[in-house]
Amino acid sequence: MTTEQINFSLNQLDNNWKITENKLHIIFEFKDFKSTFNFMNKVALESEKINHHPLWTNDYNKLDIKLFTHDKGKITELDFKLAKIINNLL
């Protein structure tokens, strides 16, 4: 994707997605660990369906998600597809 395509696609996403260190990035905060973990399970199931997996970390009620296509070494359309799925799961 070109920079222009990435910026256009980024503007189409809901929530607070941004580009950080050449990755599509967002941080979610939930009410507690259980809520965070339940959301992570939903994302994991959807990620498996499209065979594209997030780089993420969890600290109690916070979930930090970074998306990029590992084998391409950059952001691709697949990352934006997963970001839209993640938004829809909220």
Backbone as CSV, one residue per row, in Angstrom:
resi,resn,N_x,N_y,N_z,CA_x,CA_y,CA_z,C_x,C_y,C_z
1,MET,0.849,-1.189,0.000,0.000,0.000,0.000,0.893,1.251,0.000
2,THR,0.443,2.243,-0.722,1.164,3.513,-0.706,0.796,4.279,0.562
3,THR,1.562,5.294,0.851,1.269,6.152,2.000,-0.118,6.759,1.868
4,GLU,-0.476,7.155,0.668,-1.798,7.748,0.435,-2.907,6.723,0.696
5,GLN,-2.708,5.497,0.249,-3.698,4.443,0.486,-3.827,4.137,1.977
6,ILE,-2.713,4.101,2.667,-2.733,3.846,4.119,-3.477,4.964,4.833
7,ASN,-3.176,6.210,4.489,-3.857,7.339,5.135,-5.344,7.336,4.843
8,PHE,-5.719,7.025,3.612,-7.138,6.951,3.265,-7.823,5.857,4.080
9,SER,-7.236,4.673,4.114,-7.828,3.550,4.857,-7.884,3.839,6.354
10,LEU,-6.859,4.497,6.861,-6.840,4.868,8.284,-7.997,5.805,8.610
11,ASN,-8.281,6.731,7.730,-9.388,7.671,7.945,-10.746,6.989,7.889
12,GLN,-10.815,5.794,7.320,-12.074,5.060,7.224,-12.377,4.254,8.490
13,LEU,-11.379,4.088,9.347,-11.564,3.292,10.558,-12.215,4.105,11.671
14,ASP,-13.014,3.430,12.485,-13.570,4.041,13.687,-12.515,3.992,14.790
15,ASN,-12.846,4.576,15.900,-12.023,4.552,17.112,-10.754,5.371,16.928
16,ASN,-9.720,4.991,17.592,-8.498,5.796,17.632,-7.304,5.090,17.008
17,TRP,-7.490,4.413,15.907,-6.379,3.767,15.226,-5.418,4.825,14.721
18,LYS,-4.128,4.520,14.780,-3.100,5.420,14.262,-1.943,4.581,13.734
19,ILE,-0.993,5.228,13.110,0.203,4.553,12.641,1.316,4.859,13.639
20,THR,1.901,3.798,14.193,3.016,3.916,15.128,4.081,2.919,14.708
21,GLU,5.284,3.390,14.501,6.407,2.535,14.111,6.052,1.644,12.906
22,ASN,5.405,2.244,11.923,5.003,1.553,10.688,4.047,0.384,10.931
23,LYS,3.241,0.498,11.972,2.219,-0.501,12.280,0.908,0.217,12.557
24,LEU,-0.183,-0.448,12.231,-1.509,0.040,12.580,-1.683,-0.231,14.068
25,HIS,-2.028,0.775,14.857,-1.937,0.666,16.314,-3.156,1.256,17.023
26,ILE,-3.553,0.570,18.095,-4.621,1.082,18.953,-4.442,0.500,20.352
27,ILE,-4.913,1.243,21.345,-4.943,0.756,22.724,-6.384,0.844,23.207
28,PHE,-6.886,-0.276,23.709,-8.229,-0.320,24.291,-8.110,-0.442,25.797
29,GLU,-9.071,0.141,26.488,-9.152,-0.019,27.937,-10.542,-0.533,28.291
30,PHE,-10.580,-1.632,29.006,-11.827,-2.268,29.410,-12.033,-2.085,30.904
31,LYS,-13.178,-2.537,31.407,-13.468,-2.324,32.835,-12.646,-3.220,33.750
32,ASP,-12.235,-4.399,33.260,-11.469,-5.316,34.101,-10.760,-6.352,33.227
33,PHE,-9.986,-7.215,33.855,-9.220,-8.220,33.122,-10.120,-9.193,32.382
34,LYS,-11.194,-9.617,33.023,-12.100,-10.589,32.398,-12.668,-10.041,31.084
35,SER,-13.094,-8.801,31.100,-13.634,-8.173,29.886,-12.573,-8.086,28.797
36,THR,-11.372,-7.744,29.195,-10.268,-7.654,28.239,-9.976,-9.012,27.620
37,PHE,-9.888,-10.026,28.459,-9.569,-11.364,27.983,-10.685,-11.918,27.097
38,ASN,-11.940,-11.654,27.442,-13.056,-12.091,26.595,-12.972,-11.460,25.213
39,PHE,-12.623,-10.182,25.171,-12.472,-9.509,23.889,-11.314,-10.110,23.097
40,MET,-10.222,-10.392,23.768,-9.066,-11.003,23.103,-9.448,-12.358,22.501
41,ASN,-10.252,-13.130,23.202,-10.701,-14.421,22.667,-11.495,-14.237,21.380
42,LYS,-12.376,-13.239,21.358,-13.165,-12.972,20.151,-12.266,-12.587,18.983
43,VAL,-11.293,-11.725,19.257,-10.362,-11.303,18.218,-9.548,-12.502,17.724
44,ALA,-9.126,-13.351,18.645,-8.337,-14.531,18.267,-9.109,-15.440,17.318
45,LEU,-10.376,-15.664,17.603,-11.193,-16.527,16.746,-11.346,-15.934,15.349
46,GLU,-11.582,-14.635,15.278,-11.729,-13.973,13.980,-10.397,-13.929,13.235
47,SER,-9.317,-13.749,13.957,-7.989,-13.729,13.345,-7.670,-15.060,12.682
48,GLU,-8.059,-16.136,13.348,-7.836,-17.464,12.785,-8.589,-17.645,11.472
49,LYS,-9.800,-17.098,11.407,-10.622,-17.242,10.202,-9.953,-16.631,8.979
50,ILE,-9.247,-15.526,9.181,-8.602,-14.870,8.036,-7.089,-15.137,8.015
51,ASN,-6.634,-15.954,8.937,-5.217,-16.324,9.038,-4.312,-15.095,9.081
52,HIS,-4.693,-14.158,9.941,-3.900,-12.934,10.133,-4.003,-12.573,11.609
53,HIS,-2.872,-12.444,12.267,-2.864,-12.375,13.723,-2.216,-11.086,14.230
54,PRO,-2.784,-10.522,15.285,-2.243,-9.269,15.813,-0.993,-9.492,16.655
55,LEU,-0.213,-8.453,16.739,0.851,-8.367,17.722,0.218,-7.589,18.869
56,TRP,0.073,-8.229,20.029,-0.635,-7.543,21.103,-0.043,-7.854,22.458
57,THR,-0.300,-6.934,23.389,0.066,-7.140,24.779,-1.124,-6.745,25.629
58,ASN,-1.197,-7.380,26.766,-2.304,-7.148,27.687,-1.736,-6.863,29.072
59,ASP,-2.230,-5.814,29.700,-1.869,-5.476,31.068,-3.168,-5.178,31.811
60,TYR,-3.659,-6.167,32.535,-4.910,-6.139,33.279,-6.076,-5.720,32.380
61,ASN,-6.455,-4.457,32.371,-7.619,-4.040,31.584,-7.239,-3.298,30.303
62,LYS,-5.973,-3.279,29.973,-5.520,-2.590,28.766,-5.051,-3.603,27.732
63,LEU,-5.406,-3.321,26.495,-5.013,-4.170,25.378,-4.377,-3.289,24.307
64,ASP,-3.123,-3.547,24.031,-2.354,-2.797,23.043,-2.222,-3.691,21.806
65,ILE,-2.777,-3.230,20.685,-2.783,-4.027,19.450,-2.007,-3.300,18.368
66,LYS,-1.116,-4.058,17.713,-0.385,-3.549,16.558,-0.603,-4.525,15.408
67,LEU,-0.903,-3.983,14.249,-1.143,-4.807,13.066,-0.171,-4.438,11.961
68,PHE,0.436,-5.442,11.391,1.225,-5.309,10.180,1.410,-6.715,9.627
69,THR,1.672,-6.792,8.355,1.795,-8.091,7.708,3.260,-8.528,7.800
70,HIS,3.510,-9.502,8.660,4.869,-9.927,8.980,5.671,-10.329,7.746
71,ASP,5.075,-11.154,6.893,5.847,-11.640,5.747,6.108,-10.554,4.697
72,LYS,5.342,-9.469,4.738,5.575,-8.341,3.821,6.412,-7.254,4.493
73,GLY,6.451,-7.281,5.838,7.214,-6.281,6.576,6.608,-4.894,6.537
74,LYS,5.294,-4.832,6.299,4.625,-3.533,6.212,3.118,-3.708,6.405
75,ILE,2.426,-2.596,6.453,0.968,-2.592,6.547,0.388,-2.944,5.185
76,THR,-0.613,-3.838,5.184,-1.302,-4.222,3.950,-2.812,-4.115,4.156
77,GLU,-3.540,-4.399,3.086,-5.002,-4.388,3.151,-5.524,-5.358,4.219
78,LEU,-4.809,-6.449,4.428,-5.217,-7.441,5.417,-5.225,-6.849,6.830
79,ASP,-4.316,-5.948,7.108,-4.284,-5.301,8.422,-5.525,-4.430,8.626
80,PHE,-5.916,-3.724,7.587,-7.120,-2.898,7.702,-8.375,-3.770,7.793
81,LYS,-8.363,-4.908,7.127,-9.486,-5.843,7.250,-9.624,-6.313,8.697
82,LEU,-8.508,-6.686,9.320,-8.561,-7.133,10.716,-8.945,-5.985,11.639
83,ALA,-8.467,-4.793,11.379,-8.835,-3.634,12.198,-10.348,-3.401,12.155
84,LYS,-10.955,-3.526,10.990,-12.413,-3.366,10.866,-13.140,-4.465,11.632
85,ILE,-12.637,-5.681,11.566,-13.233,-6.785,12.328,-13.149,-6.486,13.821
86,ILE,-11.987,-6.025,14.270,-11.802,-5.693,15.688,-12.784,-4.611,16.095
87,ASN,-12.926,-3.569,15.278,-13.894,-2.507,15.583,-15.304,-3.060,15.711
88,ASN,-15.664,-3.962,14.821,-17.019,-4.526,14.844,-17.259,-5.411,16.057
89,LEU,-16.215,-5.949,16.645,-16.371,-6.794,17.828,-16.610,-5.986,19.105
90,LEU,-16.305,-4.704,19.069,-16.496,-3.888,20.272,-17.938,-3.715,20.654
